[in-house]
């Protein structure tokens, strides 16, 4: 049997460790592999590869394992910028990656895969990724658009995406962090007033 070089052995061991970590994480939709102690660049590169592999597949072709990985990847991108050594310079890349995964889930569902269900937490992950992207008012606008979309879908009968308190909080905080927009406090206040309105009207009992 041919001997592996030191570099190839190291690469093999790294891949094995990452794969094992993902196997542990996927069933629980947890971030186990994010906190497993692997180097930040390794985490980021593998997240990028997994994301691209899923998003580039033909619509309707995802396996159950890949479907269960989507929410885990979204949450990992959205909530671990420090661990992944991400800065505001690539915050947009991160937000687009999370949003791309959500779109992939939605497209898969529309293609007839009834096992794929995008839920509130998945939409929240996209909003959070934009909120933490460093894109200022552009990020706040996008987070607010997603929040409104969630409420519209819920009003149309999709109970899986009902905006919850975290949804509203993310959108509000996105505006309070938008230092490039002088009208940001007023935009945050508008969301608070909208919350009160849809709660009082019975349109969303979580908007309180």
Secondary structure, 3 states (H helix, E strand, C coil): CCCCCHHHHHHHHHHHHHHHHHHHHHCCCCCCCCCCCCCHHHHHHHHHHHHHHHHCCCCCCCCHHHHHHHHHHHHHHHHCCCCCCCCHHHHHHHHHHHHHHHHHHHHHHHCCCCCCCCCHHHHHHHHHHHHCCCCCHHHHHHHHHHHHHHHHHHHCCCHHHCCCHHHHHHHHHHHHCCCCCCCHHHHHHHHHHHHHHHHHCCCCCCCC
